Amino acid sequence: MTVSTEKELLNLRDEIDSLDQQILKLISQRATCAQRVADVKMAAGADNTQFYRPEREAQVLRKIMDLNPGPLDGEEMARLFREIMSACLALENPVRVAFLGPEGTFTQEAALKHFGHSAVTVPMSAIDEVFREVESGAVAYGVVPVENSTEGVINHTLDNFMDSNIHICGEVVLRIHHHLLVSDVTRKDKISRIYSHAQSLAQCRKWLDAHYPNAERVAVSSNAEAAKFVRGEWNAAAIAGETAADMYELSKLSEKIEDQPDNSTRFLIIGSHPIPASGDDKTSILVSMRNQPGALHDLLEPFHRLGIDLTRVETRPSKSGAWNYVFFIDFKGHSDSDMAKEALSDVAERAADLKILGSYPCGVL
Ligand SMILES: O=C(O)C(=O)C[C@]1(C(=O)O)C=C[C@@H](O)C=C1
């Protein structure tokens, strides 16, 4: 390196040091401000103080993305602010979030993407348990998978909404990359068994048919569980994501083996309180219809008439009797808006039962 390059580098590093000090001071001021917000909330809120405010967090992140001057990408910048807010919230009141475990699942990755790394994530062994943990108040929030772009809806999650009083308070979408993972004892040319969650095996079906047509595919309760199994078996591999690979110290024999390159999963954040409007929201409802001709048409007509954008319609058999159905519907807008109120009142008149599962900010990250 020449003397003048050396000097230029030193000057730039001085500039970075001085900027870091300013950033440090500003982040500390922001954290102090969040502590004051907590005091105000506590003074106003009796015992039921809501520290976590998803609608405000969505607004903060959207504004950051709008104002971002570059050269950092908007999403990258929002991720940094996501972590700053997560740390500020932890100062106010650490948030505990149940997720479909064990440690290392995509659901945990979704929880950390949504709440940031200062949240305390608590693994549960089944989707029902995540619901129960939130309903009992043992944790404030839960994260459950609801649909995958390749394999469709996760029925177990939808069914849990039928008999719970949970509110949906957010959504987060995660790009899902699957890898074929092996341990240091695996005989790579002798793999005869591949463990993974049934959904992941399905998402890699074509790749498995092409590369391991004779290996036994064993469905287990989660990808992280599959990664755990592999550690003890010399002839086995697992299909799982990056987090599970790191957690169980496995190496990638093949990367990104999912059949669809844009494979992604949508997760819902569940809690026990309704969420105010953020300016860009979605509402999820559950509707039971009497089994008669034109029922679905009648149900959807108000949305069409009012120009409300439906983002998802799913049908599930009702638990109350054979050949009765319930519809899970997501639409753009908050249930407090005049338009949504009108649509919901029309739907309520036509339906046997209508349950509003929640209005929540559209996923930002
Ligand atoms: O605005 C609030 O209500 C805050 O508590 C502050 C803050 C933040 O750091 O910006 C922190 C946590 C909330 O979830 C939302 C925002």
The ligand as a MOL file (V3000), in Angstrom:
LIG
                    3D

  0  0  0     0  0            999 V3000
M  V30 BEGIN CTAB
M  V30 COUNTS 16 16 0 0 0
M  V30 BEGIN ATOM
M  V30 1 O -43.9200 3.8700 20.4020 0
M  V30 2 C -44.0070 3.0500 21.3170 0
M  V30 3 O -45.1160 2.7240 21.8060 0
M  V30 4 C -42.8010 2.4070 21.8570 0
M  V30 5 O -42.9020 1.6710 22.8110 0
M  V30 6 C -41.4860 2.6440 21.1960 0
M  V30 7 C -41.1090 1.5240 20.2290 0
M  V30 8 C -39.8290 2.0010 19.4630 0
M  V30 9 O -38.7400 1.5970 19.8570 0
M  V30 10 O -39.9960 2.7500 18.5140 0
M  V30 11 C -40.8110 0.2780 20.9970 0
M  V30 12 C -41.7160 -0.7470 21.1060 0
M  V30 13 C -43.0340 -0.7290 20.4910 0
M  V30 14 O -43.4020 -1.9980 20.0240 0
M  V30 15 C -43.1340 0.2910 19.4370 0
M  V30 16 C -42.2160 1.2880 19.2810 0
M  V30 END ATOM
M  V30 BEGIN BOND
M  V30 1 2 1 2
M  V30 2 1 2 3
M  V30 3 1 2 4
M  V30 4 2 4 5
M  V30 5 1 4 6
M  V30 6 1 6 7
M  V30 7 1 7 8
M  V30 8 1 7 11
M  V30 9 1 7 16
M  V30 10 2 8 9
M  V30 11 1 8 10
M  V30 12 2 11 12
M  V30 13 1 12 13
M  V30 14 1 13 14
M  V30 15 1 13 15
M  V30 16 2 15 16
M  V30 END BOND
M  V30 END CTAB
M  END
